[in-house]
Amino acid sequence: MELILKIIAAVLIGAAVYFYNSGQSDYTFAAAAVGICAFFLSMRIAIKKRLNAAAESTPNDEGSE
């Protein structure tokens, strides 16, 4: 899912550049905004995956007294 969102983000930023060059500012804003959201969602998934892996690798001290 992370890779798919990064690809979508790259395509949408490319589309925003195209729309900017053709003078269509509404489409530029929309494509850039959705592209940036897709990029940050992919980063969120990567960070969440890394945090879950770190939580699983650390020993749980709640049960030992």
For each residue, the residues with C-beta under 8 A, 3 or more apart:
1: 4 5 42 45
2: 5 6 42 45 46 49
3: 6 7 42
4: 1 7 8
5: 1 2 8 9 38 39 41 42 45
6: 2 3 9 10 38 39 42
7: 3 4 10 11
8: 4 5 11 12 35 38
9: 5 6 12 13 35 36 38 39 42
10: 6 7 13 14 35
11: 7 8 14 15 35
12: 8 9 15 16 31 32 34 35 38
13: 9 10 16 17 31 32 35 36
14: 10 11 17 18
15: 11 12 18 19 27 31 35
16: 12 13 19 20 27 28 29 31 32 35
17: 13 14 20 21
18: 14 15 21 22
19: 15 16 22 24 25 27 28 31
20: 16 17 23 24 25 28
21: 17 18
22: 18 19
23: 20
24: 19 20 27 28
25: 19 20 28 29
26: 29 30
27: 15 16 19 24 30 31
28: 16 19 20 24 25 31 32
29: 16 25 26 32 33
30: 26 27 33 34
31: 12 13 15 16 19 27 28 34 35
32: 12 13 16 28 29 35 36
33: 29 30 36 37
34: 12 30 31 37 38
35: 8 9 10 11 12 13 15 16 31 32 38 39
36: 9 13 32 33 39 40
37: 33 34 40 41
38: 5 6 8 9 12 34 35 41 42
39: 5 6 9 35 36 42 43
40: 36 37 43 44
41: 5 37 38 44 45
42: 1 2 3 5 6 9 38 39 45 46
43: 39 40 46 47
44: 40 41 47 48
45: 1 2 5 41 42 48 49
46: 2 42 43 49 50
47: 43 44 50 51
48: 44 45 51 52
49: 2 45 46 52 53
50: 46 47 53 54
51: 47 48 54 55
52: 48 49 55 56
53: 49 50 56 57
54: 50 51 57 58
55: 51 52 58
56: 52 53
57: 53 54
58: 54 55
59:
60: 63
61: 64
62:
63: 60
64: 61
65:
